[in-house]
Amino acid sequence: MTRGIFSGRLLGLLDVFGSVVSAAAATRNHRTPDPRDLQRLGIDPERFREINRF
């Protein structure tokens, strides 16, 4: 049972890390990140669009 809990947490961590990488790549390329990635990271997609870019 411990192995299942560890695997689930590891997969969750990898899922969040994937969202971080995806959102960072999108912003680096001056694109809006996928709303699902932003939500997974705790960022409101509507509020993200309001950010002024310099």
C-alpha positions as CSV (number, residue, x, y, z in Angstrom):
1,M,0.0,0.0,0.0
2,T,2.9,2.4,0.7
3,R,4.1,1.9,-2.8
4,G,0.7,3.0,-4.2
5,I,0.7,6.2,-2.2
6,F,4.3,7.0,-3.2
7,S,3.5,6.4,-6.9
8,G,0.5,8.6,-6.7
9,R,2.4,11.4,-5.2
10,L,5.3,11.1,-7.6
11,L,2.9,11.1,-10.5
12,G,1.2,14.2,-9.1
13,L,4.5,15.9,-8.7
14,L,5.5,15.1,-12.3
15,D,2.1,16.4,-13.5
16,V,2.7,19.7,-11.8
17,F,6.3,19.9,-13.0
18,G,5.0,19.3,-16.6
19,S,2.6,22.2,-16.2
20,V,5.4,24.4,-15.0
21,V,7.5,23.6,-18.0
22,S,4.6,24.0,-20.4
23,A,3.5,27.3,-19.0
24,A,7.1,28.7,-18.9
25,A,7.7,27.7,-22.5
26,A,4.4,29.3,-23.6
27,T,5.2,32.6,-21.9
28,R,8.8,32.5,-23.2
29,N,7.4,32.3,-26.7
30,H,4.9,35.1,-26.1
31,R,1.9,32.7,-26.1
32,T,-0.8,32.2,-23.5
33,P,-0.4,29.0,-21.5
34,D,-3.0,26.3,-21.6
35,P,-5.7,27.2,-19.0
36,R,-5.5,23.7,-17.6
37,D,-1.8,24.1,-16.8
38,L,-2.5,27.5,-15.2
39,Q,-5.3,26.0,-13.1
40,R,-3.1,23.1,-12.0
41,L,-0.6,25.6,-10.8
42,G,-3.2,27.6,-8.9
43,I,-3.3,30.5,-11.3
44,D,-6.7,31.9,-12.5
45,P,-6.5,31.9,-16.4
46,E,-8.7,35.0,-16.6
47,R,-6.5,36.9,-14.2
48,F,-3.4,35.7,-16.1
49,R,-4.6,37.4,-19.2
50,E,-4.7,40.7,-17.3
51,I,-1.0,40.7,-16.7
52,N,0.8,43.5,-18.5
53,R,3.8,42.3,-20.4
54,F,6.8,44.6,-20.8
